[in-house]
Amino acid sequence: MANQIVMMALGWHLYTLTHSALSLGYLGLVLFLPQVFLVLIVGQVADRYNRRRIILITQLLEAIISLSLCGSVLFNIESPHWIFIAAFCIGSVRAFQGPALQALLPNLVGLELLPKAIALGSASRQFATIAGPALGGLLFLGGTTFVYLCSALFFIVAFSQIFSIRFTQQTQQHSPATREFLFAGIKFIWERKVVLGAISLDLFSVLLGGATALLPIYAEKILHVGTLGLGFLRAGPAIGALILAIYLSRHPLQKNAGRTMFICVGIFGVTTLIFGLSEWFLLSLVALVVMGAADMVSVVIRSTLVQLQTPNDMRGRVGAVNSIFIGASNQLGEFESGITAEFFGVVPAVVMGGLGTLLIVGIWLRLFPELYEWGRDVSR
């Protein structure tokens, strides 16, 4: 919830200062770049050190960043530059947090329960993703300072919850940091085409179809619903994702997972087109809900596939590379949307993204036929 509140606040805060779609695109780029710069480091850290401790440290740092943003507004020193600096710090912290979180889950539940655990964990996060933006829209009634302060408090609560987790920590890697060790995650993904196909399909589909960076503009200029409406728009994809995640936690995919993934990515592209062309708030919200549901299927399939095929001592490095794909699809997708909106207009940018997603589905069907066939038995 804290993450969602901060992301909503940063986007709206920046747009109120600049009134520029391009600045929203740059915000996504700044959040993503640290993951690229730190990819070889964060994977090693997750494989060498206590993953729970890494997560605790990152939660505290995110609370401090939120408090600094609160202070910048309180003392009237807010500026676009300060928001970009804070976003870069958030991106750097999350670069360490992501691989540690991914690698920790199989240690807690075991591989036999992993598909259900991934779906249930996704449902938990999606509930927070729904509540976070909706609550953030309400918190804006108290001012920007209040929003950042509340997010800091939420990070502290998250810290206390993670601190309460107790489990037997598996032995961490202490191999020499050779070139082979550093690039093992990249090599692992490249050699397993079904893994490469799954995460790259998600990368390019969300990269082209991601319209969330433009939601502040849709809320203000196209749908005319303000910050409260923006909160519900941002929560829309999470509502659909939550419904699917709950279903998948009880009924994990057993057959035709790859085929289902392609179908859902296609649905994601179609609903992106509908959202881009809609001028009716309820239709836009429904399109976002369906979009989130379709994307959740892709997330669960990709996450299960990667975790099942990755040994524990490599999960940090593979997770770091996977985080690049995830971050690229989200943050670079926001950057791409901001750039195309600046040059072609907001609606054409979203429409072109939806069409591009459908094109990617067709190309990936030819490039990765093994992914289409994967999942006849999800356990393999």
The 8 nearest C-alpha neighbors of each residue, nearest first, counted from 0:
[[1, 131, 127, 3, 2, 128, 4, 130],
 [2, 0, 150, 4, 153, 3, 154, 5],
 [1, 3, 5, 0, 4, 6, 150, 131],
 [4, 2, 6, 0, 131, 5, 1, 132],
 [3, 5, 1, 135, 7, 131, 2, 6],
 [4, 6, 8, 2, 3, 7, 9, 1],
 [7, 5, 3, 9, 8, 4, 2, 10],
 [6, 8, 4, 10, 5, 9, 3, 11],
 [7, 9, 5, 11, 6, 10, 12, 4],
 [10, 8, 12, 6, 7, 11, 13, 5],
 [11, 9, 13, 7, 8, 12, 14, 6],
 [10, 12, 14, 8, 13, 9, 15, 7],
 [13, 11, 9, 15, 14, 10, 8, 16],
 [14, 12, 16, 10, 11, 15, 9, 79],
 [13, 15, 18, 11, 17, 16, 12, 10],
 [14, 16, 12, 13, 18, 17, 11, 10],
 [15, 17, 13, 14, 18, 12, 79, 78],
 [16, 18, 14, 19, 15, 13, 22, 79],
 [19, 17, 14, 15, 16, 20, 13, 22],
 [20, 18, 17, 21, 22, 14, 23, 341],
 [19, 21, 337, 23, 22, 341, 340, 24],
 [20, 22, 337, 24, 19, 23, 338, 341],
 [21, 23, 25, 24, 19, 20, 26, 17],
 [24, 22, 26, 20, 21, 25, 337, 212],
 [334, 25, 23, 337, 21, 333, 22, 26],
 [24, 26, 28, 22, 27, 23, 334, 29],
 [27, 25, 23, 29, 24, 28, 22, 30],
 [28, 26, 330, 333, 334, 30, 24, 25],
 [27, 29, 25, 31, 26, 30, 334, 331],
 [30, 28, 26, 87, 31, 27, 32, 25],
 [31, 29, 90, 27, 87, 28, 86, 32],
 [30, 32, 28, 330, 29, 34, 33, 326],
 [31, 33, 35, 34, 29, 30, 28, 36],
 [34, 32, 91, 36, 35, 90, 31, 37],
 [35, 33, 94, 37, 32, 36, 38, 31],
 [36, 34, 32, 33, 38, 37, 323, 31],
 [35, 37, 33, 34, 38, 32, 39, 40],
 [38, 36, 40, 34, 35, 39, 33, 41],
 [37, 39, 35, 40, 41, 34, 319, 36],
 [40, 38, 37, 42, 41, 181, 43, 182],
 [41, 39, 37, 43, 38, 42, 44, 181],
 [42, 40, 44, 95, 43, 38, 39, 37],
 [43, 316, 41, 315, 319, 45, 44, 40],
 [42, 44, 46, 40, 41, 45, 47, 316],
 [43, 45, 41, 47, 42, 46, 48, 40],
 [46, 44, 315, 99, 42, 43, 47, 50],
 [45, 47, 315, 43, 44, 172, 171, 48],
 [48, 46, 172, 171, 44, 45, 43, 173],
 [49, 47, 44, 45, 50, 46, 171, 53],
 [48, 50, 52, 51, 53, 47, 45, 171],
 [51, 49, 53, 99, 52, 45, 48, 54],
 [50, 52, 54, 53, 49, 55, 103, 99],
 [51, 53, 55, 54, 50, 49, 56, 48],
 [52, 54, 50, 56, 51, 55, 57, 49],
 [55, 53, 57, 51, 52, 56, 96, 58],
 [54, 56, 52, 58, 53, 57, 158, 51],
 [57, 55, 59, 53, 58, 54, 52, 60],
 [56, 58, 60, 54, 59, 55, 92, 96],
 [59, 57, 61, 55, 60, 56, 158, 154],
 [60, 58, 62, 56, 57, 61, 63, 55],
 [59, 61, 57, 63, 62, 58, 64, 56],
 [60, 62, 64, 58, 63, 59, 57, 65],
 [63, 61, 151, 59, 65, 154, 60, 64],
 [62, 64, 60, 66, 61, 65, 67, 59],
 [65, 63, 67, 61, 66, 62, 60, 68],
 [66, 64, 68, 62, 151, 67, 147, 63],
 [65, 67, 69, 63, 68, 64, 151, 148],
 [66, 68, 70, 64, 69, 65, 71, 63],
 [69, 67, 71, 65, 70, 66, 64, 147],
 [70, 68, 144, 66, 147, 67, 72, 71],
 [69, 71, 73, 67, 68, 72, 74, 66],
 [72, 70, 76, 68, 77, 74, 69, 73],
 [73, 71, 75, 77, 70, 69, 74, 144],
 [72, 74, 70, 71, 75, 69, 144, 76],
 [73, 75, 71, 72, 76, 70, 77, 69],
 [76, 74, 72, 73, 77, 71, 70, 78],
 [77, 75, 71, 74, 72, 78, 73, 70],
 [78, 76, 71, 72, 75, 81, 79, 82],
 [77, 79, 81, 80, 76, 82, 16, 13],
 [80, 78, 82, 81, 13, 83, 16, 77],
 [81, 79, 83, 78, 82, 84, 77, 85],
 [80, 82, 84, 78, 83, 79, 85, 77],
 [81, 83, 79, 85, 80, 84, 86, 78],
 [82, 84, 86, 80, 81, 85, 87, 79],
 [85, 83, 81, 87, 86, 82, 80, 88],
 [84, 86, 88, 82, 87, 83, 81, 89],
 [87, 85, 83, 89, 88, 84, 30, 82],
 [86, 88, 90, 84, 30, 29, 85, 89],
 [87, 89, 91, 85, 90, 86, 92, 84],
 [90, 88, 86, 92, 91, 87, 93, 85],
 [89, 91, 30, 87, 93, 88, 92, 33],
 [92, 90, 33, 88, 94, 89, 93, 87],
 [93, 91, 89, 94, 90, 95, 57, 88],
 [94, 92, 96, 90, 95, 91, 97, 89],
 [93, 95, 34, 91, 92, 96, 97, 90],
 [96, 94, 41, 93, 92, 97, 98, 99],
 [95, 97, 93, 99, 54, 94, 98, 100],
 [96, 98, 100, 99, 94, 95, 93, 101],
 [99, 97, 318, 319, 101, 315, 100, 96],
 [98, 100, 45, 50, 102, 96, 97, 101],
 [101, 99, 103, 97, 98, 102, 96, 104],
 [102, 100, 98, 99, 103, 104, 97, 318],
 [101, 103, 314, 99, 100, 315, 104, 98],
 [102, 104, 100, 106, 101, 105, 99, 50],
 [103, 105, 107, 106, 102, 101, 108, 100],
 [106, 104, 109, 107, 108, 103, 110, 113],
 [107, 105, 104, 103, 108, 109, 102, 169],
 [106, 108, 104, 105, 109, 103, 166, 167],
 [109, 107, 105, 106, 112, 113, 104, 110],
 [110, 108, 105, 111, 112, 106, 107, 113],
 [109, 111, 113, 112, 105, 108, 307, 114],
 [110, 112, 109, 113, 114, 108, 378, 115],
 [113, 111, 110, 115, 114, 109, 116, 108],
 [112, 114, 110, 116, 115, 111, 117, 109],
 [115, 113, 117, 116, 303, 112, 118, 251],
 [114, 116, 248, 118, 113, 117, 112, 119],
 [115, 117, 113, 119, 118, 114, 120, 112],
 [118, 116, 120, 114, 115, 119, 113, 121],
 [117, 119, 248, 121, 244, 115, 116, 120],
 [120, 118, 122, 116, 248, 121, 117, 115],
 [121, 119, 117, 123, 122, 118, 116, 124],
 [120, 122, 118, 124, 119, 123, 125, 117],
 [123, 121, 244, 241, 119, 125, 120, 124],
 [122, 124, 120, 126, 121, 125, 119, 127],
 [125, 123, 121, 127, 126, 122, 128, 120],
 [124, 126, 128, 122, 237, 241, 127, 123],
 [127, 125, 129, 123, 128, 124, 122, 241],
 [126, 128, 0, 130, 124, 125, 129, 131],
 [127, 129, 125, 131, 126, 130, 237, 0],
 [130, 128, 234, 126, 127, 237, 131, 238],
 [129, 131, 127, 133, 128, 134, 132, 126],
 [130, 132, 0, 134, 128, 3, 4, 133],
 [133, 131, 230, 135, 134, 4, 234, 130],
 [134, 132, 230, 136, 130, 135, 231, 131],
 [133, 135, 137, 131, 132, 136, 130, 138],
 [134, 136, 132, 138, 4, 137, 133, 131],
 [137, 135, 227, 230, 133, 139, 134, 226],
 [136, 138, 134, 135, 139, 140, 227, 133],
 [137, 139, 135, 140, 146, 141, 136, 134],
 [140, 138, 142, 141, 136, 137, 143, 146],
 [139, 141, 138, 142, 137, 136, 143, 145],
 [142, 140, 139, 138, 145, 143, 146, 144],
 [141, 143, 139, 145, 144, 140, 146, 138],
 [142, 144, 146, 145, 139, 147, 141, 72],
 [145, 143, 69, 147, 146, 142, 72, 148],
 [144, 146, 148, 143, 142, 147, 141, 149],
 [145, 147, 143, 149, 144, 148, 138, 139],
 [148, 146, 150, 69, 65, 144, 149, 145],
 [149, 147, 145, 151, 150, 146, 69, 66],
 [148, 150, 152, 146, 151, 147, 145, 153],
 [149, 151, 1, 153, 147, 152, 148, 154],
 [152, 150, 62, 154, 148, 65, 149, 153],
 [153, 151, 149, 155, 150, 154, 156, 148],
 [152, 154, 150, 156, 155, 151, 1, 157],
 [155, 153, 157, 151, 62, 156, 152, 58],
 [156, 154, 158, 152, 153, 157, 159, 151],
 [155, 157, 153, 159, 158, 154, 152, 160],
 [158, 156, 154, 160, 155, 159, 153, 161],
 [159, 157, 155, 161, 156, 160, 55, 58],
 [158, 160, 162, 156, 157, 161, 155, 163],
 [161, 159, 157, 163, 162, 158, 156, 164],
 [160, 162, 158, 163, 164, 159, 157, 55],
 [161, 163, 159, 160, 164, 158, 55, 51],
 [162, 164, 160, 161, 165, 159, 158, 166],
 [165, 163, 161, 162, 166, 160, 51, 159],
 [166, 164, 163, 167, 162, 168, 161, 107],
 [167, 165, 168, 164, 107, 106, 169, 51],
 [168, 166, 169, 165, 106, 107, 170, 164],
 [167, 169, 166, 170, 49, 106, 171, 50],
 [170, 168, 171, 167, 106, 49, 311, 166],
 [169, 171, 168, 172, 312, 47, 49, 173],
 [170, 172, 47, 46, 169, 48, 173, 312],
 [171, 173, 47, 46, 174, 312, 170, 48],
 [174, 172, 47, 171, 175, 46, 176, 48],
 [173, 175, 172, 176, 180, 177, 47, 171],
 [176, 174, 177, 173, 180, 172, 178, 181],
 [177, 175, 180, 181, 174, 178, 179, 43],
 [176, 178, 180, 179, 175, 181, 174, 182],
 [177, 179, 181, 180, 182, 176, 183, 175],
 [178, 180, 177, 182, 181, 183, 176, 186],
 [179, 181, 177, 183, 178, 182, 176, 175],
 [182, 180, 178, 179, 183, 39, 177, 176],
 [181, 183, 179, 185, 184, 180, 186, 178],
 [182, 184, 186, 180, 185, 181, 179, 187],
 [185, 183, 317, 316, 187, 186, 182, 188],
 [184, 186, 182, 188, 187, 183, 189, 320],
 [187, 185, 183, 189, 184, 188, 190, 182],
 [188, 186, 184, 185, 190, 189, 183, 191],
 [187, 189, 191, 185, 190, 186, 195, 194],
 [188, 190, 186, 191, 187, 195, 185, 192],
 [191, 189, 187, 188, 192, 186, 195, 194],
 [192, 190, 188, 194, 189, 193, 195, 187],
 [191, 193, 195, 194, 196, 190, 189, 367],
 [192, 194, 370, 196, 195, 191, 369, 197],
 [195, 193, 197, 192, 196, 191, 188, 198],
 [194, 196, 192, 193, 197, 198, 188, 199],
 [195, 197, 193, 199, 194, 198, 192, 200],
 [198, 196, 194, 200, 195, 199, 301, 193],
 [197, 199, 201, 200, 195, 196, 202, 194],
 [198, 200, 202, 196, 201, 197, 195, 203],
 [201, 199, 197, 202, 198, 203, 196, 204],
 [200, 202, 198, 199, 204, 203, 205, 197],
 [203, 201, 328, 199, 200, 324, 205, 204],
 [202, 204, 206, 200, 205, 201, 207, 199],
 [203, 205, 356, 201, 207, 206, 202, 208],
 [206, 204, 208, 209, 328, 207, 203, 202],
 [207, 205, 332, 328, 203, 204, 209, 208],
 [208, 206, 352, 205, 204, 209, 356, 355],
 [207, 209, 352, 205, 353, 206, 204, 356],
 [210, 208, 205, 332, 206, 211, 207, 333],
 [209, 211, 212, 213, 349, 208, 336, 333],
 [210, 212, 214, 213, 209, 333, 233, 215],
 [213, 211, 333, 210, 214, 23, 336, 24],
 [212, 214, 211, 216, 215, 210, 217, 337],
 [213, 215, 217, 211, 216, 212, 218, 229],
 [216, 214, 218, 217, 213, 219, 11, 229],
 [217, 215, 219, 214, 218, 213, 220, 221],
 [216, 218, 221, 214, 215, 219, 220, 222],
 [219, 217, 215, 222, 224, 223, 216, 229],
 [218, 220, 223, 216, 225, 217, 221, 215],
 [219, 221, 217, 223, 216, 218, 222, 215],
 [222, 220, 217, 223, 219, 278, 218, 216],
 [221, 223, 218, 217, 224, 280, 278, 220],
 [224, 222, 219, 218, 220, 221, 225, 217],
 [223, 225, 228, 218, 222, 219, 226, 227],
 [226, 224, 228, 219, 218, 227, 223, 229],
 [227, 225, 229, 228, 136, 230, 224, 218],
 [228, 226, 136, 230, 229, 225, 137, 231],
 [227, 229, 224, 231, 230, 226, 225, 232],
 [230, 228, 226, 232, 227, 231, 218, 233],
 [229, 231, 133, 132, 136, 227, 233, 228],
 [230, 232, 234, 228, 233, 229, 133, 235],
 [233, 231, 229, 235, 234, 230, 284, 228],
 [232, 234, 230, 231, 235, 132, 229, 236],
 [233, 235, 129, 231, 237, 232, 236, 132],
 [236, 234, 288, 232, 287, 238, 237, 233],
 [291, 237, 235, 288, 287, 239, 238, 234],
 [236, 238, 240, 125, 234, 129, 235, 239],
 [239, 237, 241, 235, 240, 236, 288, 129],
 [240, 238, 292, 288, 291, 242, 237, 236],
 [239, 241, 292, 291, 237, 295, 243, 238],
 [240, 242, 122, 244, 125, 238, 239, 243],
 [241, 243, 239, 245, 240, 244, 246, 238],
 [244, 242, 246, 240, 241, 245, 292, 247],
 [243, 245, 122, 241, 247, 118, 246, 242],
 [246, 244, 248, 242, 243, 247, 122, 241],
 [245, 247, 243, 244, 248, 249, 250, 242],
 [248, 246, 251, 250, 244, 249, 245, 118],
 [247, 249, 115, 118, 119, 245, 246, 250],
 [250, 248, 247, 246, 251, 245, 115, 119],
 [249, 251, 247, 248, 246, 252, 115, 253],
 [252, 250, 247, 248, 249, 115, 253, 114],
 [251, 253, 254, 256, 250, 247, 377, 255],
 [252, 254, 377, 376, 251, 374, 375, 256],
 [253, 255, 375, 374, 256, 376, 252, 377],
 [256, 254, 374, 375, 258, 257, 259, 373],
 [255, 257, 374, 259, 258, 254, 260, 252],
 [258, 256, 371, 373, 260, 259, 370, 255],
 [259, 257, 371, 261, 255, 260, 256, 262],
 [260, 258, 256, 262, 257, 261, 255, 263],
 [259, 261, 257, 263, 297, 258, 262, 256],
 [262, 260, 264, 258, 263, 259, 265, 257],
 [263, 261, 265, 259, 260, 264, 266, 258],
 [262, 264, 293, 266, 265, 260, 261, 267],
 [263, 265, 267, 261, 266, 262, 260, 268],
 [264, 266, 262, 268, 263, 267, 357, 261],
 [267, 265, 263, 269, 268, 264, 270, 293],
 [268, 266, 264, 290, 265, 270, 269, 293],
 [267, 269, 353, 271, 356, 265, 266, 270],
 [270, 268, 266, 272, 271, 267, 353, 265],
 [271, 269, 273, 272, 286, 267, 268, 290],
 [270, 272, 353, 268, 274, 269, 273, 275],
 [273, 271, 350, 353, 275, 269, 270, 274],
 [274, 272, 270, 276, 271, 275, 277, 286],
 [275, 273, 283, 271, 277, 272, 276, 286],
 [274, 276, 349, 272, 346, 273, 350, 277],
 [275, 277, 273, 274, 272, 346, 278, 350],
 [278, 276, 274, 279, 275, 283, 273, 282],
 [277, 279, 222, 221, 280, 276, 283, 282],
 [280, 278, 282, 277, 281, 283, 222, 284],
 [279, 281, 283, 282, 222, 284, 278, 277],
 [282, 280, 284, 283, 279, 285, 286, 278],
 [283, 281, 285, 284, 279, 280, 286, 277],
 [284, 282, 274, 280, 286, 281, 285, 277],
 [283, 285, 281, 287, 282, 286, 235, 232],
 [286, 284, 288, 282, 287, 283, 281, 289],
 [285, 287, 283, 270, 289, 284, 288, 274],
 [286, 288, 236, 290, 284, 235, 285, 289],
 [287, 289, 239, 236, 235, 285, 291, 290],
 [290, 288, 292, 286, 291, 287, 239, 293],
 [289, 291, 287, 267, 293, 288, 292, 270],
 [236, 292, 290, 240, 239, 294, 288, 289],
 [291, 293, 239, 240, 289, 295, 294, 290],
 [294, 292, 263, 290, 291, 295, 296, 267],
 [293, 295, 291, 297, 296, 292, 290, 298],
 [294, 296, 298, 240, 292, 297, 293, 291],
 [297, 295, 299, 294, 298, 293, 300, 260],
 [296, 298, 294, 300, 295, 260, 299, 301],
 [297, 299, 295, 301, 296, 300, 302, 294],
 [298, 300, 302, 296, 301, 297, 303, 118],
 [301, 299, 303, 297, 298, 302, 304, 296],
 [300, 302, 304, 298, 303, 299, 197, 297],
 [301, 303, 299, 305, 304, 300, 298, 306],
 [304, 302, 300, 306, 301, 305, 114, 307],
 [303, 305, 301, 307, 302, 306, 300, 308],
 [306, 304, 302, 308, 303, 307, 309, 301],
 [305, 307, 303, 309, 308, 304, 302, 314],
 [308, 306, 304, 305, 309, 303, 110, 378],
 [307, 309, 305, 306, 304, 310, 379, 194],
 [308, 310, 306, 307, 305, 314, 311, 313],
 [311, 309, 313, 312, 314, 308, 306, 307],
 [312, 310, 314, 313, 309, 102, 105, 315],
 [311, 313, 310, 314, 46, 172, 171, 315],
 [314, 312, 311, 315, 316, 310, 317, 309],
 [315, 313, 317, 102, 311, 318, 316, 312],
 [314, 316, 42, 45, 46, 318, 98, 313],
 [42, 317, 315, 184, 319, 318, 313, 314],
 [316, 318, 184, 314, 320, 319, 315, 321],
 [319, 317, 98, 321, 315, 316, 320, 314],
 [320, 318, 42, 322, 98, 316, 317, 321],
 [321, 319, 323, 317, 322, 318, 184, 185],
 [320, 322, 318, 324, 323, 319, 317, 325],
 [323, 321, 325, 319, 320, 324, 326, 318],
 [324, 322, 326, 320, 321, 325, 327, 34],
 [323, 325, 327, 321, 322, 326, 202, 328],
 [326, 324, 322, 328, 327, 323, 321, 329],
 [327, 325, 323, 329, 328, 324, 330, 322],
 [326, 328, 331, 324, 325, 329, 330, 323],
 [327, 329, 206, 202, 205, 325, 332, 326],
 [328, 330, 332, 326, 327, 331, 333, 325],
 [329, 331, 27, 333, 332, 31, 327, 326],
 [332, 330, 327, 334, 333, 28, 329, 328],
 [331, 333, 206, 335, 329, 330, 209, 328],
 [332, 334, 212, 330, 336, 27, 331, 24],
 [24, 333, 335, 331, 337, 27, 332, 336],
 [336, 334, 332, 338, 337, 333, 331, 339],
 [335, 337, 333, 339, 334, 338, 340, 332],
 [336, 338, 24, 21, 334, 340, 20, 335],
 [337, 339, 341, 335, 340, 336, 21, 24],
 [338, 340, 348, 342, 336, 341, 343, 337],
 [341, 339, 344, 345, 348, 337, 343, 338],
 [342, 340, 338, 339, 21, 344, 20, 343],
 [341, 343, 339, 340, 344, 338, 348, 337],
 [344, 342, 340, 339, 341, 347, 348, 345],
 [345, 343, 340, 347, 346, 341, 342, 348],
 [344, 346, 340, 348, 347, 349, 343, 213],
 [345, 347, 349, 348, 275, 344, 350, 276],
 [348, 346, 350, 349, 344, 345, 351, 343],
 [349, 347, 340, 339, 345, 351, 346, 350],
 [348, 350, 352, 275, 346, 351, 347, 210],
 [351, 349, 272, 347, 353, 352, 275, 348],
 [352, 350, 354, 348, 353, 349, 347, 355],
 [351, 353, 208, 207, 355, 349, 350, 354],
 [352, 354, 268, 271, 272, 208, 356, 350],
 [353, 355, 351, 357, 356, 352, 358, 350],
 [354, 356, 358, 352, 353, 357, 207, 351],
 [357, 355, 204, 359, 268, 353, 358, 354],
 [356, 358, 360, 354, 359, 355, 268, 265],
 [357, 359, 355, 361, 356, 360, 354, 362],
 [360, 358, 356, 362, 361, 357, 363, 355],
 [361, 359, 357, 363, 358, 362, 364, 356],
 [360, 362, 358, 364, 359, 363, 357, 365],
 [361, 363, 359, 364, 365, 360, 366, 358],
 [364, 362, 366, 365, 360, 361, 367, 359],
 [363, 365, 361, 362, 367, 368, 366, 360],
 [364, 366, 363, 362, 367, 368, 361, 360],
 [365, 367, 363, 364, 368, 362, 196, 369],
 [368, 366, 369, 370, 363, 364, 365, 196],
 [367, 369, 371, 370, 364, 365, 366, 372],
 [368, 370, 372, 367, 371, 373, 193, 192],
 [371, 369, 373, 193, 372, 368, 257, 367],
 [372, 370, 257, 258, 368, 369, 373, 364],
 [371, 373, 369, 370, 257, 368, 374, 258],
 [374, 372, 370, 257, 371, 375, 369, 256],
 [373, 375, 377, 256, 376, 255, 254, 257],
 [374, 376, 254, 255, 373, 377, 256, 372],
 [375, 377, 374, 378, 254, 379, 253, 373],
 [378, 376, 374, 379, 253, 375, 254, 256],
 [379, 377, 376, 307, 374, 253, 111, 304],
 [378, 377, 376, 374, 307, 308, 375, 304]]
